[in-house]
Amino acid sequence: MNSLTSAVGAVITDEAGRVLLCQQRHGHRLWGLPGGKIRTDEDPIHAAIRDIREETGCETEIVDLVGLYRLTGDGCGDDLPDVLTYVFRGRLSASDVAVNSPRIARLSWHAPDDLPEPMTATTRHALAHATEGRSGVVCAVERDKEPEIPEAVSV
């Protein structure tokens, strides 16, 4: 049985209905939801608020739970832990965000019908569910195969 890591993410939209995504600085430079790992003795809501503050510099109001997503599979290599991600809907205190973390290359707002690639499998599923207005989803997600690494973009 694979080990299990717990994480959080948030679907945050602005007044125009665009969603906030962040691009990883390292690895495959995947686009994903703001969030990160849950620390020992930390509850998921506080982890989401903390991680979003660390990544964007903004405070977040958690609105509800989009769902729980268990990422499984060895698409990107052997012996990766499964990741249980709590994905919330959230609202930022301000729409003026700035990269505030060394893990993040870019933060940007995207229309739901014009999303960047490559994107994490969990993000794709959670955004589809959030766009449909669903809450309380419980879903297993299979890891994607390794994507092509996009050309380096100066930030």
Long-range contacts (C-beta under 8 A, 24 or more apart in sequence): 2-72, 2-79, 2-80, 2-81, 2-82, 3-81, 3-82, 4-81, 4-82, 4-83, 4-84, 5-37, 5-81, 5-82, 5-83, 5-84, 6-37, 6-38, 6-44, 6-83, 6-84, 6-85, 6-86, 7-35, 7-36, 7-37, 7-38, 7-83, 7-84, 7-85, 7-86, 8-35, 8-36, 8-38, 8-44, 8-47, 8-48, 8-51, 8-85, 8-86, 8-87, 8-88, 9-33, 9-34, 9-35, 9-48, 9-85, 9-86, 9-87, 9-88, 9-122, 9-123, 9-126, 10-34, 10-35, 10-48, 10-52, 10-60, 10-62, 10-87, 10-88, 10-89, 10-90, 11-66, 11-87, 11-88, 11-89, 11-90, 11-126, 11-127, 11-130, 12-52, 12-60, 12-89, 12-90, 12-91, 12-92, 13-91, 14-92, 14-95, 14-109, 15-95, 16-109, 17-111, 17-112, 18-109, 18-110, 18-111, 18-112, 19-109, 19-110, 19-112, 19-115, 19-127, 19-130, 20-56, 20-92, 20-97, 20-107, 20-108, 20-109, 21-107, 21-108, 21-109, 21-110, 21-115, 21-116, 21-119, 21-123, 22-55, 22-99, 22-104, 22-106, 22-107, 23-104, 23-105, 23-106, 23-107, 23-108, 23-116, 24-103, 24-104, 24-105, 25-102, 25-103, 25-104, 25-105, 26-103, 28-76, 28-118, 28-146, 28-147, 28-149, 29-105, 29-118, 29-149, 29-150, 30-118, 30-119, 30-120, 30-147, 31-115, 31-116, 31-117, 31-118, 31-119, 31-120, 31-123, 32-119, 32-120, 32-122, 32-123, 33-87, 33-120, 33-122, 33-123, 33-126, 33-127, 34-107, 35-85, 35-87, 36-103, 38-86, 44-86, 44-88, 45-88, 48-86, 48-88, 48-90, 52-90, 52-92, 53-100, 54-100, 54-101, 55-99, 55-100, 55-101, 55-103, 55-104, 55-107, 56-92, 56-97, 56-98, 56-99, 56-100, 56-107, 57-97, 57-98, 57-100, 58-92, 58-93, 58-94, 58-96, 58-97, 59-92, 59-93, 60-90, 60-91, 60-92, 60-93, 61-90, 61-91, 61-92, 61-93, 62-88, 62-89, 62-90, 63-88, 63-89, 63-90, 63-91, 64-88, 64-89, 64-135, 65-89, 65-135, 65-136, 66-126, 66-129, 66-130, 66-134, 66-135, 66-137, 67-126, 67-129, 67-134, 67-135, 67-136, 67-137, 67-138, 67-139, 68-137, 68-138, 68-139, 69-122, 69-125, 69-126, 69-137, 69-139, 69-140, 69-141, 70-139, 70-140, 70-141, 71-121, 71-122, 71-141, 71-142, 71-143, 72-140, 72-141, 72-142, 72-143, 73-142, 73-143, 74-143, 75-142, 75-143, 75-144, 75-145, 75-146, 76-143, 76-144, 76-145, 76-146, 77-146, 80-143, 83-122, 85-122, 85-126, 87-122, 87-126, 87-130, 89-130, 89-135, 99-155, 105-153, 105-155, 106-155, 117-147, 118-144, 118-147, 118-148, 118-150, 120-144
